[in-house]
Amino acid sequence: MIRRARPDDVPAILKMIHELAEYEREPDAVEATEADIERALFGEGAAAYAHIAEEDGEAVGFALWFLNFSTWTGRHGIYLEDLYVRPEMRGRGLGKALLTELARVCTERGYRRLEWSVLDWNTPSIEFYRSLGAKPMDEWTVFRLDGAALDALGGKG
């Protein structure tokens, strides 16, 4: 079953974020706390959203997303920050069900895009996304400012 996340899902979401970081070979990269996740998803002015894949009353996967905007289409879209299904639950259609729900949200609300990033080495995920009709945006390169570079540009460092 796919459903919107509730505040009582926050511990499970954070645990799965840590599991995802392990899978993506960045086990020490997670700085988020339960309070951070709860504030982002359910606090005043919350701008992030999550859906839960649940089996037998247990959260076994999640999709965490936020709105983006295309100046070319003049419409919002969804940027999928994280999609994760616990390894023992893979192959049951839960990842597809989570993406299907986000696609449904897009079509229902008139959003024009559902986008995400995937690591180049993550062949199983790339093949799965392609099987759904997703196309890689090979001509685009993702840039990021963080840490000292962000502080310096923002006038803090």
C-alpha positions in Angstrom: 0.0 0.0 0.0 1.2 3.5 -0.8 0.1 6.4 1.4 1.2 9.9 2.4 3.6 10.0 5.2 2.5 10.9 8.7 4.5 12.4 11.6 4.8 9.0 13.2 6.7 7.8 10.1 9.6 10.1 10.7 11.8 7.6 12.6 11.3 5.0 9.9 12.0 7.6 7.1 15.2 8.6 8.8 16.3 5.0 9.3 15.7 4.3 5.6 17.6 7.5 4.7 20.6 6.0 6.6 20.1 2.7 4.7 20.0 4.6 1.4 23.2 6.4 2.3 24.9 3.0 3.0 23.7 1.7 -0.4 25.0 4.8 -2.1 28.4 4.4 -0.4 28.1 7.5 1.7 27.3 6.1 5.2 28.6 9.1 7.1 27.0 11.8 4.9 23.6 11.9 6.7 23.4 14.9 9.0 19.6 15.0 9.2 17.9 14.4 12.5 14.3 13.2 13.2 13.5 16.9 14.1 14.9 18.1 10.8 12.7 15.6 8.8 9.6 16.3 10.9 10.1 20.1 10.4 10.7 19.7 6.7 7.6 17.4 6.1 5.2 18.6 8.8 6.4 21.9 10.3 5.1 25.4 9.6 5.8 26.2 5.9 6.8 22.6 5.1 8.0 22.4 1.6 8.9 18.7 1.3 6.5 15.8 1.0 6.8 12.0 1.4 4.9 8.9 0.5 5.3 5.6 2.3 5.3 2.1 0.9 3.7 0.0 3.6 3.5 -3.7 4.0 1.8 -5.4 7.0 1.7 -2.1 8.8 5.4 -1.5 8.4 7.1 1.3 6.4 9.3 -0.6 3.9 10.0 2.2 1.4 9.6 5.9 0.8 9.6 8.6 -1.8 10.6 12.1 -0.5 10.0 15.0 -2.9 9.4 18.7 -3.4 8.1 21.0 -6.0 10.3 22.5 -8.7 9.3 24.9 -11.5 10.0 25.0 -15.2 10.2 28.4 -16.8 9.8 26.8 -20.2 6.5 25.1 -19.4 5.3 27.7 -16.8 4.3 24.9 -14.5 5.5 23.1 -11.4 6.9 19.6 -11.4 8.0 17.2 -8.8 11.7 16.7 -8.0 12.1 13.3 -6.3 14.9 13.6 -3.8 15.0 10.0 -2.6 13.3 6.8 -3.6 14.1 3.8 -1.5 12.7 0.4 -0.9 14.3 -1.9 1.6 16.4 -4.7 -0.2 14.3 -7.6 1.1 11.1 -5.9 -0.3 12.5 -5.2 -3.8 11.0 -6.9 -6.8 7.4 -6.6 -5.4 6.5 -3.5 -7.4 6.8 -1.1 -4.5 9.2 1.3 -6.2 7.0 1.4 -9.3 4.0 2.0 -7.1 5.7 4.9 -5.4 6.6 6.4 -8.8 3.1 5.7 -10.1 1.7 7.7 -7.2 4.0 10.6 -7.9 3.1 10.5 -11.5 -0.6 10.5 -10.5 0.0 13.6 -8.3 1.7 15.3 -11.3 -1.2 14.6 -13.7 -3.9 15.4 -11.2 -2.3 18.8 -10.4 -1.2 19.7 -13.9 2.5 19.4 -13.1 4.6 18.8 -16.3 7.6 16.9 -15.0 8.8 14.2 -12.6 12.5 14.4 -12.3 15.3 12.8 -10.2 19.0 12.0 -10.2 20.6 8.6 -10.1 24.2 7.7 -9.6 26.0 6.6 -12.8 27.0 3.2 -11.3 23.5 2.3 -10.1 22.7 0.1 -13.0 19.7 -1.8 -11.5 18.0 1.6 -10.8 18.8 3.0 -14.2 17.4 -0.1 -15.9 14.3 0.1 -13.7 13.7 3.8 -14.5 14.2 3.1 -18.3 11.7 0.3 -18.1 9.1 2.9 -17.0 9.9 5.2 -19.9 12.1 7.6 -18.1 14.9 9.2 -20.1 18.4 10.2 -18.9 19.2 13.9 -19.3 22.7 13.1 -20.4 23.3 16.6 -21.8 22.9 18.2 -18.4 25.5 18.3 -15.6 24.4 18.8 -12.0 26.3 21.4 -10.1 26.2 22.0 -6.3 27.4 24.6 -3.9 27.7 23.5 -0.3 30.0 23.8 2.7 32.7 26.4 2.6 32.0 27.4 -1.0 28.4 28.1 -0.3 29.3 30.1 2.9 31.8 32.1 1.0 29.5 33.0 -1.9 26.7 33.7 0.6 28.9 36.1 2.5 29.2 34.0 5.6 32.7 32.8 5.2 
